[in-house]
Amino acid sequence: MIVTIKRIITTIFLFLAAVQALWPASAACAPESPEYLIKAGFIYKIARFVEWRDGQSPSQDLILWIIGEDPFGDNIRAIEGQTVNGRRLVVHRAAGLEAVKKCHILFICPSEMERMEGYLRSLQGSTVLTIGDTPGFARMGGIINLLKVGGSIRFEVNVEAAGRAGLALSSELLKLAIIVK
């Protein structure tokens, strides 16, 4: 039986949304909350639909840096070491931007709101997929913004920012996204 890519992606995102709905709302903002387990899953799934045009060999690791006060805690272990398009996902945490300029994915934590625009400006011209979960992140120039809408997680995509970063986003991913400029 042939299953379309769209059906697979939709099933994955619906599953993640259903899992999130089972967790109590009081735990949503607590460190290591189920919300951030789901967001870790979103980061992993989204990365599978991004093509980095950085000239690196597909056998090299895919590096994810988390900058700021880490809301994931141990939840990030759910995706660490997983394979994304033939590349092993490696997770690091950083206190400053200098450490993350060689990463592929940068999650900018809400604690970095005051420095967010500076981070995004300094990464211009790099092939870094920037992800956040702060209101207005994609409108400021971030590429992916994970949002809590009602009882589920959705995501915004700034397609222009992705293009400037030299990242190709799958049309299947974009069909599920809220597109912002």
C-alpha positions as CSV (number, residue, x, y, z in Angstrom):
1,M,0.0,0.0,0.0
2,I,1.4,3.4,-1.0
3,V,1.0,6.1,1.5
4,T,1.6,9.8,0.5
5,I,4.2,11.9,2.3
6,K,1.5,14.4,3.2
7,R,-0.6,11.7,5.0
8,I,2.5,10.6,6.9
9,I,3.4,14.1,8.0
10,T,-0.2,14.9,8.9
11,T,-0.4,11.7,11.0
12,I,2.9,12.5,12.8
13,F,1.7,16.1,13.7
14,L,-1.7,14.9,14.7
15,F,-0.2,12.2,16.9
16,L,2.0,14.9,18.6
17,A,-1.0,17.1,19.1
18,A,-3.0,14.3,20.6
19,V,-0.2,13.4,23.0
20,Q,0.1,17.0,24.1
21,A,-3.7,17.2,24.8
22,L,-3.4,14.3,27.3
23,W,-1.0,16.3,29.6
24,P,-2.4,18.6,32.3
25,A,-2.2,22.3,31.5
26,S,-0.6,23.1,34.8
27,A,2.6,21.3,33.7
28,A,2.8,23.3,30.4
29,C,5.4,25.8,31.5
30,A,7.3,23.8,34.1
31,P,10.9,22.9,33.2
32,E,11.0,19.5,31.6
33,S,7.3,19.7,30.9
34,P,5.5,17.5,28.3
35,E,5.1,20.6,26.2
36,Y,8.9,20.7,25.6
37,L,9.0,16.9,24.9
38,I,6.5,17.6,22.2
39,K,8.4,20.6,21.0
40,A,11.6,18.5,20.9
41,G,9.6,16.1,18.7
42,F,8.6,18.9,16.4
43,I,12.2,20.1,16.0
44,Y,13.2,16.5,15.0
45,K,10.3,16.1,12.6
46,I,10.8,19.6,11.1
47,A,14.5,19.0,10.6
48,R,13.7,15.9,8.4
49,F,12.0,18.3,5.9
50,V,14.9,20.8,5.6
51,E,17.7,20.7,3.2
52,W,20.9,22.4,4.3
53,R,23.0,23.8,1.4
54,D,26.2,24.1,3.4
55,G,28.4,21.8,1.4
56,Q,28.8,19.4,4.2
57,S,28.8,15.7,3.7
58,P,25.6,13.9,4.6
59,S,27.7,11.7,6.9
60,Q,28.5,14.6,9.2
61,D,26.6,15.2,12.4
62,L,23.6,17.6,12.4
63,I,24.3,20.0,15.3
64,L,21.5,21.5,17.4
65,W,22.5,24.3,19.9
66,I,20.1,25.5,22.6
67,I,20.9,29.0,23.7
68,G,19.6,30.6,26.9
69,E,17.8,29.1,29.9
70,D,17.0,25.6,28.6
71,P,13.3,24.8,28.9
72,F,13.8,21.2,27.5
73,G,15.8,19.7,30.4
74,D,16.0,16.0,29.9
75,N,13.2,16.0,27.3
76,I,15.7,16.8,24.6
77,R,17.3,13.3,25.1
78,A,14.2,12.0,23.2
79,I,15.7,13.3,19.9
80,E,19.5,13.4,20.7
81,G,21.4,10.8,18.7
82,Q,18.4,10.2,16.3
83,T,19.2,10.2,12.6
84,V,17.9,13.0,10.4
85,N,18.3,12.3,6.7
86,G,21.4,10.2,7.3
87,R,23.0,12.6,9.9
88,R,23.2,12.0,13.6
89,L,21.5,14.7,15.7
90,V,23.9,16.1,18.3
91,V,22.6,18.5,21.0
92,H,24.7,21.2,22.7
93,R,23.9,24.1,25.1
94,A,25.5,27.5,24.9
95,A,25.6,30.7,26.9
96,G,26.6,33.0,24.0
97,L,26.3,33.3,20.2
98,E,30.0,32.8,19.4
99,A,29.7,29.1,20.3
100,V,26.8,28.4,17.9
101,K,27.9,29.9,14.6
102,K,28.8,26.5,13.3
103,C,25.5,24.8,14.1
104,H,22.8,23.7,11.8
105,I,19.8,24.3,14.1
106,L,19.7,27.0,16.8
107,F,16.9,27.0,19.3
108,I,16.7,30.4,20.9
109,C,15.0,30.1,24.3
110,P,12.4,32.7,25.5
111,S,15.0,33.9,28.1
112,E,16.9,35.5,25.2
113,M,14.1,37.7,24.1
114,E,16.1,40.9,24.7
115,R,18.9,39.6,22.6
116,M,16.8,37.9,20.0
117,E,17.1,40.5,17.2
118,G,20.8,40.7,17.7
119,Y,21.2,36.9,17.4
120,L,19.1,36.8,14.2
121,R,21.0,39.7,12.7
122,S,24.4,38.2,13.5
123,L,23.4,34.9,11.9
124,Q,22.4,36.5,8.5
125,G,24.2,34.8,5.7
126,S,24.6,31.5,7.6
127,T,22.9,28.3,6.9
128,V,21.4,28.0,10.4
129,L,17.8,26.9,10.9
130,T,16.6,29.2,13.7
131,I,13.8,27.9,15.9
132,G,12.1,29.6,18.8
133,D,8.9,29.6,20.8
134,T,8.5,33.3,21.6
135,P,5.7,35.4,20.3
136,G,6.8,37.3,17.1
137,F,9.9,35.2,16.6
138,A,9.2,34.4,12.9
139,R,8.2,38.0,12.3
140,M,11.5,39.2,13.7
141,G,13.4,37.0,11.2
142,G,13.5,33.6,12.9
143,I,12.7,30.7,10.6
144,I,10.5,28.5,12.7
145,N,8.3,29.5,15.6
146,L,6.6,26.8,17.7
147,L,3.3,28.1,19.1
148,K,0.9,26.8,21.6
149,V,-2.6,27.3,20.0
150,G,-5.4,26.2,22.2
151,G,-4.4,22.7,23.4
152,S,-1.9,21.9,20.6
153,I,1.4,23.0,19.2
154,R,1.5,24.6,15.8
155,F,4.4,26.3,13.9
156,E,5.0,29.4,11.9
157,V,7.5,29.5,9.1
158,N,9.2,32.6,7.7
159,V,9.9,31.4,4.2
160,E,11.9,34.5,3.2
161,A,14.2,34.0,6.2
162,A,14.7,30.4,5.2
163,G,15.6,31.4,1.7
164,R,18.1,34.0,2.9
165,A,19.7,31.2,5.0
166,G,20.0,29.0,2.0
167,L,17.6,26.4,3.4
168,A,15.2,24.5,1.3
169,L,12.0,23.7,3.1
170,S,9.8,20.8,1.9
171,S,6.5,21.9,0.4
172,E,4.9,19.1,2.5
173,L,6.2,20.9,5.6
174,L,5.0,24.3,4.4
175,K,1.5,22.9,3.9
176,L,1.2,22.3,7.6
177,A,2.7,25.7,8.6
178,I,1.4,29.1,9.3
179,I,3.4,31.3,6.8
180,V,4.6,34.7,8.1
181,K,6.6,37.5,6.5
